[in-house]
């Protein structure tokens, strides 16, 4: 990191054991993404409700080139957060996931969803609840009424559809068929 880790305690006395835990967890974040330029962790004990116990707020601000990743873990009725180390673990796990997502986006490794292949309805047998699709590579795929998402009755010969192919007992079939507008 370009700037040293900053740890702030609010509503409680500073603890070297907690600070050491935060330093260790921050070092693990640097292994996830080595271009972190700064990090500020705020540990807060905001209210001392007798009925709820001591629930810790953990706020983490991670400065990376071009962005700031902010994680705020406020207490809920989860009494596990009465343990400061559990609260830190949960907050840093969230920070790690967000940092991993950020790193993937930077590397342009974001998942892209492949569009379903397209086909045309070539034969349809409404009284028997099935039909056939012609794929762009010249194959015929069987489909049943139950595979059609937006209404079997709307399909006509020549309708363009998207489909998901599966292997049936008697060859390829469409497990999902959706009309293309």
C-alpha positions in Angstrom: 0.0 0.0 0.0 1.2 3.5 -0.7 -0.3 4.9 2.5 -0.2 3.0 5.8 -3.2 1.2 7.1 -5.4 3.4 9.2 -7.4 1.8 12.0 -9.9 3.9 14.0 -11.8 2.8 17.2 -15.0 4.6 18.1 -17.0 4.1 21.3 -14.4 1.6 22.7 -10.8 1.5 23.8 -8.2 0.7 21.2 -7.0 -2.9 21.2 -3.6 -4.1 20.0 -5.0 -7.6 19.4 -7.9 -6.3 17.3 -5.4 -4.0 15.4 -3.1 -7.0 14.7 -6.1 -9.0 13.4 -7.1 -6.2 11.1 -3.5 -5.9 9.8 -3.4 -9.6 9.1 -6.7 -9.5 7.2 -5.6 -6.4 5.3 -2.4 -8.2 4.2 -4.6 -11.0 2.9 -6.6 -8.4 0.8 -3.3 -7.3 -0.7 -2.8 -10.8 -2.0 -6.2 -10.7 -3.7 -5.3 -7.4 -5.4 -1.8 -6.0 -5.1 -2.6 -2.5 -6.3 -4.4 -1.3 -3.1 -3.2 2.2 -2.4 -4.8 2.7 1.0 -7.1 1.2 3.6 -9.1 2.7 6.5 -10.9 0.4 8.9 -13.3 1.8 11.5 -14.4 -0.4 14.4 -17.3 1.1 16.3 -19.3 0.1 19.3 -22.2 2.5 18.6 -24.8 1.6 21.2 -24.7 -0.3 24.4 -28.2 -1.8 24.6 -28.7 -4.0 27.6 -31.1 -6.3 25.7 -28.9 -6.6 22.5 -25.4 -6.8 24.0 -22.5 -5.2 22.2 -22.9 -5.3 18.4 -20.0 -4.0 16.5 -20.1 -1.8 13.3 -17.2 -2.5 10.9 -16.5 -0.1 8.1 -13.7 -0.7 5.6 -12.6 1.7 2.9 -10.2 0.3 0.3 -8.6 2.8 -2.0 -7.6 1.3 -5.4 -6.6 3.1 -8.6 -9.7 5.0 -9.8 -12.1 3.8 -7.2 -12.9 3.3 -3.5 -14.5 0.1 -2.3 -16.6 0.6 0.8 -17.8 -2.1 3.0 -20.2 -1.3 5.9 -21.2 -4.1 8.2 -23.8 -2.7 10.7 -25.2 -4.8 13.5 -28.4 -6.6 12.9 -30.1 -9.0 15.3 -27.3 -11.4 14.6 -25.8 -11.9 18.0 -22.7 -13.5 16.5 -21.6 -9.9 15.8 -21.2 -9.4 19.6 -17.8 -11.0 19.0 -15.6 -8.4 17.4 -13.6 -11.1 15.6 -16.7 -12.5 14.0 -17.8 -9.0 12.9 -14.3 -8.4 11.5 -14.3 -11.8 9.7 -17.7 -11.1 8.1 -16.7 -7.6 7.0 -13.3 -8.7 5.6 -15.0 -11.6 3.7 -17.3 -9.1 2.1 -14.4 -6.8 1.3 -12.5 -9.7 -0.3 -15.4 -10.7 -2.5 -15.9 -7.1 -3.7 -12.1 -6.7 -4.3 -12.1 -9.9 -6.3 -15.0 -8.6 -8.4 -13.2 -5.3 -8.9 -10.0 -7.2 -10.0 -11.9 -9.3 -12.5 -13.5 -6.2 -14.0 -10.1 -4.6 -14.3 -8.7 -7.7 -16.0 -11.8 -7.7 -18.2 -12.6 -11.2 -17.0 -16.2 -10.5 -16.4 -18.5 -13.4 -17.3 -20.4 -12.9 -20.5 -23.5 -14.8 -21.1 -23.5 -16.6 -24.4 -26.7 -16.0 -26.3 -28.8 -19.1 -26.9 -28.7 -20.4 -30.5 -31.5 -19.4 -32.9 -33.6 -21.6 -35.1 -36.9 -21.6 -37.0 -40.0 -23.7 -36.5 -40.2 -26.0 -39.5 -43.0 -28.4 -38.5 -45.6 -28.1 -35.7 -48.2 -30.6 -34.6 -50.5 -28.7 -32.2 -52.9 -31.5 -31.7 -50.0 -33.7 -30.6 -48.2 -31.0 -28.6 -44.8 -31.0 -30.4 -42.8 -29.7 -33.3 -39.4 -29.4 -34.9 -36.9 -26.6 -35.2 -34.3 -26.2 -38.0 -31.0 -24.9 -36.6 -28.7 -22.6 -38.5 -26.3 -25.6 -39.0 -29.1 -27.6 -40.8 -30.1 -30.0 -38.0 -33.6 -30.7 -36.8 -34.4 -30.5 -33.1 -37.5 -31.9 -31.5 -39.5 -29.7 -29.0 -42.5 -30.4 -26.8 -45.2 -27.9 -25.8 -43.9 -27.9 -22.2 -40.5 -26.5 -23.4 -42.1 -23.4 -24.9 -41.8 -20.4 -22.6 -44.1 -17.9 -24.1 -47.0 -20.0 -25.4 -47.0 -23.0 -27.7 -50.1 -21.6 -29.4 -48.2 -18.5 -30.6 -45.7 -20.6 -32.6 -46.2 -20.9 -36.4 -44.1 -22.5 -39.1 -41.3 -20.0 -39.8 -41.3 -18.4 -36.3 -37.8 -17.6 -35.2 -36.9 -18.9 -31.7 -34.1 -19.2 -29.3 -33.6 -22.6 -27.7 -31.5 -24.6 -25.3 -30.5 -28.0 -26.6 -30.5 -31.2 -24.6 -30.0 -34.8 -25.4 -33.3 -36.8 -25.3 -33.9 -40.5 -25.5 -34.3 -40.3 -29.3 -31.7 -37.7 -30.1 -31.4 -33.9 -29.7 -34.3 -32.0 -28.3 -35.0 -28.4 -27.1 -35.4 -28.2 -23.3 -36.4 -24.5 -23.6 -37.9 -22.7 -26.6 -38.5 -18.9 -26.5 -39.9 -16.8 -29.4 -37.8 -14.0 -30.7 -39.6 -10.7 -31.2 
